[in-house]
Amino acid sequence: PENSPQTQSGWQSFPVILTTTITLGHTAVSVEQRQPQDCKQRPWELHLDDTIYIHGSPAAGMFRNTKSPAVCLTVTHVDGIVLARSLLHHSMNYRSAVVFGNAEKVEDPEEILVGLKTVTDNIVPGRWDDARGPNEADLKQTDVFKLEIADCSAKVRTGPPGDDEEDYELDIWAGVLPLSRVPGDLIPDPRLKDGVEVPDYLAL
């Protein structure tokens, strides 16, 4: 039914979900061959085809422990709050994905830039070509891993609440409160030089 969570398996079944929800995810990393654990937020993980690029500080635990960790990546995008007549049946409409695989540290200089460009332009398209690119000092402070997807699943909930039949007669408002992420007004840096115009890709 429409208001029940739907689960799919297989990478090709949910590329759109992963693209739209990846702005905030959690990555669990296997340490010393144990199961993936030690979850932490990774807000800048983006994928290119069937490869997910992850970047961060070399000092971070997930990068420090191993050069090829087993990884579980989870991402969720909430589309709405489902308000039922009974508290029991309150829920959320959402799209989520879980991805498993081994993350390989990227060593090739050109692919490191490909990974960083993928991350940057998936967050703000056009920013990579506009901002100063990473120099040697920047790259020493940044590790890039690529996750080749070995297994995955997706879960989606849409539609209205699913109340108990007798509760439909109650005089209680029920439905969905939609949630959406929209860009706000730009806040210029106080030290922005005079005469620097807003780039076209930020002109809303």
Salt bridges, closest charged atoms under 4 A:
GLU32 OE1 - ARG34 NH1 3.69
ASP79 OD1 - HIS77 NE2 3.35
ASP79 OD1 - ARG95 NH2 2.63
GLU111 OE2 - LYS146 NZ 3.08
ASP121 OD2 - LYS117 NZ 2.92
ASP130 OD2 - ARG127 NH1 3.54
GLU136 OE2 - LYS140 NZ 3.92
ASP138 OD2 - ARG132 NH1 2.92
ASP143 OD1 - LYS105 NZ 3.65
ASP163 OD2 - ARG85 NH1 2.87
ASP164 OD1 - HIS89 NE2 3.06
